[in-house]
Amino acid sequence: MTSTSEATTSRQSYPKPVVLKTTQETAIWGYFPTDRAPVLTVDSGTVVRIDAVNQSGVSAAQGPVAYFEALGVPADQVLPELAEVAKNPRPAGSSGHILTGPVEVRGAEPGDVLEIRILDVSPRVPYGVNSTGPGRGVCGDLLDTASTRLLRLDRSGRHYSFGHGIKVPFKPFAGITGVAPPTSAGFVSANPPNRWGGNLDFRDLVAGTTLYLPVFQPGAMFYTGDTHGAQGHGEVDQTAVEHSMAFTAQFIVRKGASLEWPRAESDKYFWCMGIDADLDVALQIAVKQAVAYLVEVTQGALTTADAYALCSIAVDFIVAEAVDGNKVIVAYIAKSLLPGH
């Protein structure tokens, strides 16, 4: 599938969005149902702002308000919907994420592609949390006690104050962006990413980029959540800066397009993804996806051998996600490599 979107859509140029708030009725614990009724239905081309929440503190035994107060956050800075969504039943096998959705996009059918133009990701509160401990992340034996830190945005809103004179750049994105999986997949936890997207935790899916997901159910049925303010590739301690955000995107149904795995793009890169529990297999999928894209986008001017060689000498393959069951490898194909870009 070749690109036709404008991945650099200006934040000022999009129409007034339809707003979807996170409430007890619009939120669910972390899984992707295939039979949940839509909480919002829109036409292709509609811009939607989803006032999402991050799950940090929602499942705390003392409740989210007391959880954040213990970290130094005044009660009036805690989103009130956190306590409400915490009351929702959590199905066995679901992850600890809070998802908002689904958004039904009229006209989307299995075999189509849902184009998600990410227009804006903005903080709903001025702080986020990073939390880890024994058994968590890629080095579960590194710590013997839990470690939780509150990170506040500075006055400029451009950095988090980490301490020790370190400033972490604010680079917000949604960790989970996914559509309803095929019915044949059965019960699907939101923890491992897969062909339908989900918990990709791909930190470069910021405002101005576009994500493409294969459609498996009528209406596509889009969910988002697990919003982050900053994250390194890999998310190695299991969490990013877990920060509640408003996610604004334009949803476009692309007929006649076909995808096996998620793809994405920015003004500088086209991204092909490989996802699997085995890091080697994820890499193999990403390479094959990148090779296929290069052959496709050059209309066959590049042979498979050409594209494979180009991947080896000019394409970076990055571990975007390493800690959520399935690993995500992303191929960074610079648009400047290709004639006409």
C-alpha positions as CSV (number, residue, x, y, z in Angstrom):
1,M,0.0,0.0,0.0
2,T,1.6,3.3,-1.1
3,S,1.0,6.5,0.8
4,T,-1.3,9.3,-0.4
5,S,-1.8,11.1,2.9
6,E,-0.4,14.4,4.1
7,A,1.4,13.2,7.2
8,T,2.3,16.8,8.2
9,T,-1.2,18.2,8.5
10,S,-1.1,21.4,10.5
11,R,-2.6,21.4,13.9
12,Q,-4.3,24.7,13.0
13,S,-5.8,23.4,9.7
14,Y,-8.1,20.7,10.8
15,P,-11.9,21.0,11.3
16,K,-13.5,21.4,14.7
17,P,-13.3,17.9,16.2
18,V,-16.1,15.7,17.5
19,V,-15.3,15.2,21.2
20,L,-15.4,11.8,22.9
21,K,-14.9,11.9,26.7
22,T,-13.7,9.0,28.8
23,T,-16.5,7.9,31.2
24,Q,-17.6,4.7,32.8
25,E,-19.7,4.1,29.7
26,T,-17.1,4.8,27.1
27,A,-14.1,3.1,28.9
28,I,-13.2,-0.5,29.4
29,W,-10.3,-2.3,31.0
30,G,-7.6,-3.6,28.7
31,Y,-8.9,-5.9,26.0
32,F,-10.2,-5.6,22.5
33,P,-13.8,-6.9,22.2
34,T,-15.2,-7.7,18.8
35,D,-18.8,-7.3,19.8
36,R,-18.9,-4.1,21.8
37,A,-21.3,-1.5,20.6
38,P,-19.7,1.8,19.3
39,V,-19.6,4.7,21.8
40,L,-19.3,7.1,18.8
41,T,-20.1,6.6,15.1
42,V,-18.5,9.0,12.5
43,D,-18.2,9.3,8.8
44,S,-14.9,8.8,7.0
45,G,-12.9,12.1,7.1
46,T,-14.2,13.1,10.6
47,V,-11.8,14.6,13.1
48,V,-12.3,13.2,16.6
49,R,-10.8,14.4,19.9
50,I,-10.7,11.6,22.5
51,D,-10.1,12.8,26.0
52,A,-8.2,9.7,27.0
53,V,-6.8,8.7,30.4
54,N,-3.7,6.8,31.4
55,Q,-4.3,3.9,33.7
56,S,-1.6,5.0,36.2
57,G,-3.1,4.8,39.7
58,V,-6.5,3.6,38.5
59,S,-6.1,0.1,39.9
60,A,-4.3,1.2,43.1
61,A,-5.9,-0.3,46.2
62,Q,-6.3,3.1,47.9
63,G,-7.9,4.6,44.7
64,P,-6.5,7.0,42.2
65,V,-6.9,10.2,44.3
66,A,-5.1,8.8,47.3
67,Y,-2.5,7.3,45.0
68,F,-1.6,10.6,43.4
69,E,-1.9,12.6,46.6
70,A,0.8,10.3,48.1
71,L,3.0,11.4,45.1
72,G,2.4,15.0,45.9
73,V,-0.5,15.8,43.4
74,P,-3.3,17.9,44.9
75,A,-6.7,16.1,44.7
76,D,-8.1,18.8,42.4
77,Q,-5.4,17.9,39.8
78,V,-6.6,14.3,39.6
79,L,-9.0,13.6,36.8
80,P,-12.4,12.7,38.3
81,E,-13.1,10.1,35.7
82,L,-10.3,7.9,37.0
83,A,-12.2,7.0,40.1
84,E,-15.3,6.3,38.0
85,V,-13.7,4.0,35.4
86,A,-12.0,2.2,38.2
87,K,-15.4,0.8,39.2
88,N,-15.8,-0.9,35.8
89,P,-15.5,-4.7,36.0
90,R,-12.2,-6.0,34.8
91,P,-12.5,-9.2,32.7
92,A,-10.1,-12.1,33.5
93,G,-7.2,-11.9,31.1
94,S,-7.4,-8.1,30.4
95,S,-4.5,-5.8,30.8
96,G,-4.3,-2.9,33.3
97,H,-4.8,-0.3,30.5
98,I,-7.9,1.8,30.3
99,L,-9.2,2.0,26.7
100,T,-11.7,4.5,25.3
101,G,-13.9,3.3,22.5
102,P,-14.8,1.9,20.1
103,V,-15.2,4.6,17.5
104,E,-17.1,3.2,14.5
105,V,-16.1,4.7,11.1
106,R,-18.9,4.3,8.7
107,G,-18.1,2.4,5.5
108,A,-15.1,0.5,6.9
109,E,-15.2,-3.2,6.1
110,P,-12.8,-6.1,6.6
111,G,-10.0,-5.9,4.1
112,D,-10.0,-2.1,4.1
113,V,-7.4,0.1,5.7
114,L,-8.1,2.7,8.4
115,E,-5.9,5.8,8.0
116,I,-5.5,7.6,11.2
117,R,-4.0,11.1,10.8
118,I,-2.7,12.1,14.2
119,L,-3.3,15.9,14.5
120,D,-2.7,16.7,18.1
121,V,-1.8,15.0,21.4
122,S,-2.1,17.3,24.4
123,P,-1.7,16.9,28.2
124,R,-4.9,16.9,30.3
125,V,-2.9,17.2,33.5
126,P,0.6,18.7,34.1
127,Y,2.3,15.5,35.3
128,G,2.9,11.8,34.6
129,V,4.3,8.8,36.4
130,N,7.0,6.2,35.7
131,S,6.6,3.0,37.8
132,T,8.7,-0.2,37.9
133,G,10.1,-2.7,40.2
134,P,11.1,-6.4,40.7
135,G,10.2,-8.6,37.8
136,R,9.3,-5.7,35.5
137,G,10.7,-4.7,32.2
138,V,13.6,-6.3,30.3
139,C,15.8,-6.6,33.4
140,G,13.3,-7.9,36.0
141,D,16.2,-8.8,38.3
142,L,17.7,-5.4,38.4
143,L,15.6,-4.0,41.2
144,D,14.6,-5.5,44.5
145,T,12.1,-2.8,45.5
146,A,9.4,-0.9,43.7
147,S,10.3,2.5,42.2
148,T,7.6,5.1,41.4
149,R,8.4,8.7,40.4
150,L,6.2,11.6,39.5
151,L,7.4,13.7,36.6
152,R,6.0,17.3,36.2
153,L,6.1,19.4,33.1
154,D,8.1,22.6,33.6
155,R,6.6,26.0,33.0
156,S,7.4,25.9,29.3
157,G,5.5,22.6,28.9
158,R,8.4,21.3,26.9
159,H,10.3,19.2,29.4
160,Y,9.8,17.0,32.5
161,S,12.0,17.7,35.5
162,F,13.6,14.3,36.1
163,G,15.9,15.6,38.9
164,H,19.7,15.8,39.1
165,G,19.5,18.6,36.6
166,I,18.1,16.3,33.9
167,K,15.3,17.5,31.6
168,V,13.3,14.9,29.6
169,P,11.8,16.3,26.4
170,F,8.0,16.2,26.3
171,K,7.0,14.1,23.2
172,P,3.4,13.0,23.7
173,F,1.8,10.1,21.9
174,A,-0.8,7.4,22.4
175,G,0.7,4.0,23.5
176,I,-2.4,2.2,22.4
177,T,-4.0,2.9,19.0
178,G,-5.9,-0.1,17.6
179,V,-8.9,-1.5,15.9
180,A,-11.1,-4.5,16.8
181,P,-9.3,-7.8,16.0
182,P,-10.8,-10.6,13.9
183,T,-13.4,-12.7,15.7
184,S,-11.2,-15.7,15.2
185,A,-8.6,-14.2,17.6
186,G,-10.9,-14.9,20.5
187,F,-10.3,-12.9,23.7
188,V,-7.6,-10.4,23.0
189,S,-5.8,-8.6,25.9
190,A,-4.6,-5.1,25.2
191,N,-1.1,-5.9,26.4
192,P,0.6,-7.5,23.4
193,P,0.5,-5.5,20.1
194,N,-0.5,-7.3,17.0
195,R,-1.7,-6.9,13.4
196,W,-4.6,-4.7,14.6
197,G,-2.2,-2.3,16.3
198,G,-3.0,-2.0,20.0
199,N,-0.2,-1.5,22.4
200,L,2.4,-0.5,19.8
201,D,4.2,1.9,22.2
202,F,5.9,3.4,19.1
203,R,7.1,6.7,20.4
204,D,7.3,8.5,17.0
205,L,3.6,8.3,16.4
206,V,3.3,12.0,17.5
207,A,1.2,14.8,16.1
208,G,1.8,15.2,12.4
209,T,2.2,11.5,11.6
210,T,-0.2,9.0,10.1
211,L,-0.9,5.4,11.2
212,Y,-2.4,2.8,8.8
213,L,-4.2,-0.3,10.3
214,P,-5.8,-3.2,8.6
215,V,-9.6,-3.5,9.2
216,F,-11.0,-6.7,10.6
217,Q,-14.5,-5.7,11.7
218,P,-17.3,-3.6,10.1
219,G,-16.7,0.0,11.2
220,A,-13.1,-0.7,12.1
221,M,-13.9,-0.1,15.8
222,F,-11.0,2.1,17.0
223,Y,-9.7,2.3,20.5
224,T,-7.0,4.4,22.2
225,G,-5.5,4.7,25.6
226,D,-2.2,4.3,27.5
227,T,-1.1,7.8,26.5
228,H,2.5,8.8,27.2
229,G,4.4,12.0,27.6
230,A,7.8,10.6,26.8
231,Q,9.4,7.2,26.2
232,G,12.6,5.7,24.9
233,H,12.4,3.1,22.2
234,G,11.8,-0.3,23.9
235,E,10.1,1.1,27.0
236,V,12.6,-1.1,28.9
237,D,11.4,-0.7,32.5
238,Q,7.8,-1.5,31.5
239,T,6.4,2.0,31.7
240,A,6.9,5.4,30.0
241,V,5.9,8.7,31.4
242,E,2.3,7.6,31.9
243,H,0.3,10.8,31.3
244,S,-3.4,11.4,30.5
245,M,-3.7,13.1,27.1
246,A,-6.3,14.3,24.6
247,F,-5.8,12.5,21.4
248,T,-7.0,14.2,18.2
249,A,-7.1,12.4,14.8
250,Q,-8.8,12.3,11.5
251,F,-10.2,8.9,10.5
252,I,-10.2,8.0,6.8
253,V,-11.4,4.7,5.3
254,R,-9.2,3.6,2.4
255,K,-11.0,1.3,0.0
256,G,-9.0,-1.0,-2.3
257,A,-6.0,-0.8,0.0
258,S,-4.7,-3.9,1.7
259,L,-2.4,-4.4,4.7
260,E,-1.2,-7.4,6.6
261,W,0.6,-5.4,9.3
262,P,0.5,-1.8,10.6
263,R,2.4,0.9,8.8
264,A,2.9,4.5,9.5
265,E,4.6,7.6,8.1
266,S,5.9,11.1,8.9
267,D,7.2,13.8,6.6
268,K,10.7,12.2,6.7
269,Y,10.0,8.5,7.1
270,F,7.8,5.6,6.0
271,W,7.6,3.0,8.8
272,C,6.9,-0.7,8.3
273,M,6.3,-2.8,11.4
274,G,7.0,-6.4,12.4
275,I,5.4,-7.8,15.5
276,D,5.9,-11.1,17.2
277,A,6.8,-12.7,20.6
278,D,10.2,-13.7,19.1
279,L,12.4,-10.7,18.4
280,D,14.0,-12.5,15.4
281,V,10.6,-13.2,13.9
282,A,9.5,-9.6,14.4
283,L,12.6,-8.5,12.6
284,Q,12.0,-10.9,9.8
285,I,8.5,-9.6,9.4
286,A,9.7,-5.9,9.4
287,V,12.3,-6.7,6.8
288,K,9.8,-8.4,4.5
289,Q,7.3,-5.6,5.0
290,A,10.0,-3.0,4.1
291,V,11.1,-4.9,1.1
292,A,7.5,-5.3,-0.2
293,Y,6.9,-1.6,0.4
294,L,10.0,-0.5,-1.5
295,V,9.1,-2.7,-4.5
296,E,5.5,-1.4,-4.4
297,V,6.3,2.3,-4.0
298,T,8.8,2.2,-6.9
299,Q,6.2,0.3,-9.0
300,G,8.6,-2.6,-9.5
301,A,11.6,-0.5,-10.5
302,L,13.3,-2.0,-7.5
303,T,13.5,-5.8,-7.6
304,T,13.2,-7.8,-4.4
305,A,17.0,-8.2,-4.5
306,D,17.4,-4.4,-4.9
307,A,15.0,-3.7,-2.0
308,Y,16.7,-6.3,0.3
309,A,20.1,-4.7,-0.3
310,L,18.7,-1.2,0.2
311,C,17.3,-2.3,3.6
312,S,20.7,-3.6,4.6
313,I,22.6,-0.5,3.7
314,A,20.2,2.4,4.3
315,V,17.2,1.4,6.5
316,D,17.3,1.3,10.3
317,F,15.4,-1.4,12.2
318,I,14.5,-0.2,15.7
319,V,13.1,-2.1,18.7
320,A,10.2,0.1,19.4
321,E,8.5,-2.1,22.0
322,A,10.2,-4.9,24.0
323,V,8.2,-5.5,27.2
324,D,4.6,-6.3,26.4
325,G,4.6,-9.9,25.3
326,N,5.0,-9.2,21.6
327,K,8.0,-7.2,20.4
328,V,7.6,-4.4,17.8
329,I,10.4,-3.8,15.2
330,V,10.0,-0.7,13.0
331,A,11.8,-0.2,9.7
332,Y,12.8,3.5,9.2
333,I,12.7,4.1,5.4
334,A,13.9,7.6,4.7
335,K,11.7,9.2,2.1
336,S,14.7,11.1,0.8
337,L,16.1,7.8,-0.4
338,L,13.4,7.5,-3.1
339,P,13.1,9.5,-6.3
340,G,10.3,12.1,-6.2
341,H,10.3,12.5,-2.4
